Amino acid sequence: MPYTNQAAALIHSVKAVGERLIAANPVELAVGNVVRRVLHIVREEDLSLTTAAMAGLNLSAESDDEDDTDRDNHPALSAAAIAAASRSTLRPPSLQTLLEDVPDSAAVPHTSSSGGDSEGKSKSADKSSRSRKLKHDVIEAVNELIQDISTCHELIAEQAVEHIHQNEVILTLGSSRTVLEFLCAAKEKKRSFRVFVAEGAPRYQGHLLAKELVTRGLQTTLITDSAVFAMISRVNMVIVGAHAVMANGGVIAPVGLNMVALAAQKHAVPFVVLAGSHKLCPLYPHHPEVLLNELRSPSELLDFGEFSDCLDFGSGIGAPLLHVVNPTFDYVPPKLVSLFITDTGGHNPSYMYRLIADYYSADDLVLERRTTSGN
């Protein structure tokens, strides 16, 4: 890193890579979430090292002036340092942080005395030691994040027995690994229940989920998406996965789930969303960086050979007679969600903004700089 402030240089590099990753697939909001989590880790570790260094300086300065009988005050100072480290990272930068941003060339010239040389070498050694410590702590924290993401399905599934009870009927739509593990975990705890699986047209991912559930020994009924409202009165709970959970508690989910949520609300059926913490997005649905949907190929809905006559330009103005719209996602507002189950436990939709605030820094909410609009 060419800068004195190693954390600032690392944040700049991570943001640059994050912008490229988000631009490559803007619909996959989890990519931006993970980049922001890494940035938050760097900021927290840097703040922790800065606080520890300042606390150490204060302790050493006071130890020169105090007698042994006055050392009982040190635990209070240590507690204050710990409290300062746990404060929000949104506060203005400290004086030490600002000084670290000054390049080496702008530093005060060293004196020719041997004392000045030894002091400069000591400061250089301290900075080098802190850089190594920052690198070690960031790598360790990122490895923990990777572990959390890889085990989030198991952590969510462990909570299944608390929510699924004997002889209940569960409804889901499409296919989700998190939902699959959640239902199978309840089955392993000797819960006997039935699962209604809406097929999730036009991709019909529900067929794959129904087959996997039957393979694992669960009683499964496959229904069409249009039959959800007719079957919802027999359902005790709706359990679905999520593509992303927004800061307001809204859910971006596979197309068709908003219809399921409305049917559940009409019949007072709990609507439960399963999502790992890496799917919690700090942005709101109206944010310009959020691409809520994408349109898939019309070939999933119809055969071009059979509908070629309808697609001809027969109106005389160059407009096709038939338009085909095939969206990928639905947006489910927070008022339709009863409960979120994450790898950290169950949460109400109104609490999601606070949970999300623990994972991200406000300085990292906007990653993609939109400089061009012609592409």
Salt bridges, closest charged atoms under 4 A:
GLU19 OE2 - ARG369 NH1 2.94
GLU44 OE2 - HIS40 NE2 3.21
ASP46 OD1 - ARG130 NH2 2.81
GLU66 OE1 - HIS74 NE2 3.23
ASP68 OD1 - ARG71 NH2 2.56
GLU100 OE2 - ARG130 NH1 2.53
GLU119 OE2 - LYS123 NZ 3.65
ASP137 OD1 - LYS133 NZ 3.44
ASP137 OD1 - HIS136 ND1 3.33
GLU140 OE1 - HIS136 ND1 3.92
GLU168 OE2 - HIS165 ND1 3.44
GLU181 OE2 - ARG216 NH2 3.66
GLU199 OE1 - HIS207 NE2 3.07
GLU212 OE2 - ARG216 NE 3.24
GLU289 OE2 - ARG36 NH2 2.81
GLU300 OE2 - ARG296 NH2 2.86
ASP358 OD1 - ARG354 NH1 2.60
ASP363 OD2 - ARG43 NH1 3.88
ASP364 OD1 - LYS15 NZ 3.81
ASP364 OD1 - ARG43 NH2 2.79
GLU368 OE1 - ARG370 NH2 3.84
